[in-house]
Amino acid sequence: MAATDTDARAMGELSADGQTSQPALSEKRQSTVQNFEHAKVCKQEGNDLYYNHQIKPAIRKYHECLLYVRACQSKYDTAVNPSPVPVSPEVKEELERLKADCYNNLAACLLLRPNCDYSRVVTYCDNVLRVLPGNVKALYRKGVAHYHMGNYTTARSYLNDAKRQRKTPDEEIAKYIKLCNEATERPPGTQ
């Protein structure tokens, strides 16, 4: 997928007349626009793999997407790059959303694995919720992870937040809220 001139201008790599506004980058160092486009492609490929139940390859693609996003961000981050590339606020926001989507999708993938690392699911969901505080999927997945870690009260809190944000009934959310309620009603030591 080729980057458009509009994308390149937004990334600060083309001037309004279409000319390169900074020195040519070495062949080994991809431009910000190329990294941005690669990130979007990797995310879509990850989505396609996920929907085809190819979880491990999907996880690889989402991680690859995150690497491209980090490469883009490092080029405009003044703490990392002494001569940062100017980037529009819209592009920065789109990169953050892309990163949040990948973390959300990674959490979904991990929950499908037989030996799920639930603490990692929580971490990924936290990354999403920092950018998109009311994201229903992240709230739900974080609640499910806490349920499986035995943190029933915490799980119920996140699941109730997901239920409120969703506004329409969701069977899976209701199922896990019920499981949390049952788990907290049992006498200690019988869980």
C-alpha positions in Angstrom: 0.0 0.0 0.0 1.6 3.3 -1.1 1.5 6.3 1.1 -0.3 9.3 -0.2 1.1 12.8 -0.6 -1.5 13.9 2.0 -0.1 11.4 4.5 3.4 12.4 3.7 2.6 16.1 4.3 0.9 15.2 7.6 4.0 13.3 8.6 6.2 16.4 7.7 8.1 14.6 5.0 6.8 16.5 1.9 6.4 20.2 1.5 3.1 21.7 0.1 4.7 21.6 -3.4 5.4 17.8 -3.1 9.1 18.1 -2.6 11.0 16.3 0.1 11.3 18.7 3.0 14.3 17.0 4.7 17.4 15.1 3.5 16.8 11.7 2.0 16.8 8.9 4.5 19.1 6.0 4.1 17.8 2.8 2.5 17.9 1.0 5.9 15.8 3.7 7.6 12.2 3.7 6.5 10.4 7.0 6.4 7.7 7.7 8.9 5.1 7.5 6.2 6.2 4.0 5.2 6.3 2.9 8.8 2.8 4.2 9.4 1.5 2.4 6.3 3.2 -0.8 7.2 1.7 -0.6 10.7 -1.8 -0.3 9.2 -1.2 -3.2 6.9 0.2 -5.4 9.7 -2.9 -4.6 11.9 -5.2 -5.6 9.0 -3.3 -8.8 8.4 -3.5 -9.5 12.1 -7.3 -9.0 12.0 -7.6 -11.3 9.0 -5.6 -14.0 10.8 -7.6 -13.6 14.0 -10.9 -14.0 12.1 -9.5 -17.2 10.5 -8.6 -18.5 14.0 -4.9 -18.3 13.3 -4.1 -16.8 16.7 -0.3 -17.2 17.0 0.3 -15.6 13.5 -2.2 -12.9 14.4 -0.2 -12.1 17.6 3.0 -11.8 15.6 1.3 -9.3 13.2 0.0 -7.2 16.0 3.4 -7.1 17.6 4.9 -6.2 14.2 2.4 -3.4 13.9 3.4 -2.1 17.4 7.0 -2.0 16.3 6.2 0.1 13.2 4.1 2.4 15.4 7.0 2.8 17.8 9.3 3.6 14.9 6.9 6.4 13.8 6.7 7.7 17.3 10.4 7.7 17.9 10.9 10.0 14.9 8.8 12.7 16.4 9.6 12.1 20.1 12.1 14.8 21.2 13.2 12.7 24.1 14.4 10.0 21.7 15.2 12.0 18.6 17.3 15.2 18.8 16.0 16.3 15.4 12.4 15.2 15.4 10.1 15.0 12.3 7.2 17.3 12.6 3.9 15.4 12.8 0.3 16.7 13.0 -1.7 16.1 16.1 -4.2 14.1 14.0 -1.5 11.7 13.0 -0.2 11.4 16.6 -3.8 10.6 17.6 -4.2 8.0 14.8 -1.0 6.3 15.9 -2.2 6.2 19.5 -5.5 4.6 18.4 -3.7 2.1 16.2 -1.5 1.1 19.1 -4.6 0.8 21.4 -6.3 -1.3 18.8 -3.4 -3.7 18.6 -3.1 -4.0 22.4 -6.9 -4.7 22.5 -6.6 -7.3 19.8 -3.6 -8.9 21.5 -5.6 -9.2 24.7 -8.4 -10.9 22.7 -5.8 -13.3 21.2 -4.3 -14.2 24.6 -7.7 -14.9 26.1 -8.1 -17.6 23.4 -4.8 -19.4 24.2 -4.9 -22.5 26.4 -2.2 -21.2 28.9 -3.3 -17.6 29.0 -1.1 -15.1 30.9 -4.0 -13.1 32.4 -1.7 -10.5 34.0 -0.5 -9.7 30.5 -4.1 -9.4 29.3 -4.7 -6.9 32.1 -1.5 -4.9 31.1 -2.6 -4.8 27.5 -6.1 -3.6 28.5 -4.6 -0.9 30.7 -2.7 0.3 27.6 -5.9 0.5 25.7 -7.8 2.2 28.5 -5.2 4.9 28.9 -6.0 6.0 25.3 -9.7 5.0 25.1 -11.0 5.1 28.7 -14.5 3.7 28.1 -13.5 1.0 25.6 -16.1 -1.8 26.2 -13.9 -4.6 24.8 -10.9 -3.6 26.9 -13.1 -3.3 30.0 -14.7 -6.7 29.3 -11.4 -8.4 28.6 -9.8 -6.9 31.7 -12.7 -8.1 33.7 -12.5 -11.7 32.3 -8.7 -11.7 33.1 -9.3 -10.7 36.7 -12.1 -13.3 37.0 -9.6 -16.0 35.9 -7.0 -14.7 38.3 -9.5 -15.0 41.2 -10.0 -11.3 41.6 -13.8 -11.5 41.5 -14.7 -8.1 43.0 -12.3 -6.3 40.7 -13.5 -8.4 37.7 -17.1 -7.5 38.5 -16.3 -3.8 38.7 -14.7 -3.8 35.2 -17.5 -6.0 33.8 -20.1 -3.6 35.2 -18.3 -0.7 33.6 -18.3 -2.6 30.3 -22.1 -3.3 30.8 -22.8 0.4 31.4 -20.7 1.6 28.4 -22.3 -1.0 26.1 -25.8 0.3 26.8 -27.4 -2.8 25.2 -27.4 -6.3 26.8 -24.4 -8.5 26.1 -24.6 -12.2 27.0 -20.9 -12.7 27.6 -20.7 -9.7 30.0 -23.8 -10.9 31.8 -22.3 -14.4 32.1 -19.1 -13.3 33.7 -20.9 -10.9 36.1 -23.0 -13.9 37.2 -19.9 -16.0 37.6 -18.3 -13.3 39.7 -21.4 -13.0 41.8 -21.5 -16.8 42.4 -17.8 -16.9 43.2 -18.1 -14.1 45.8 -21.2 -15.8 47.4 -19.4 -19.1 48.0 -17.9 -19.8 51.4 -14.1 -19.3 51.6 -12.1 -22.4 50.6 -14.8 -23.8 48.3 -13.8 -21.8 45.2 
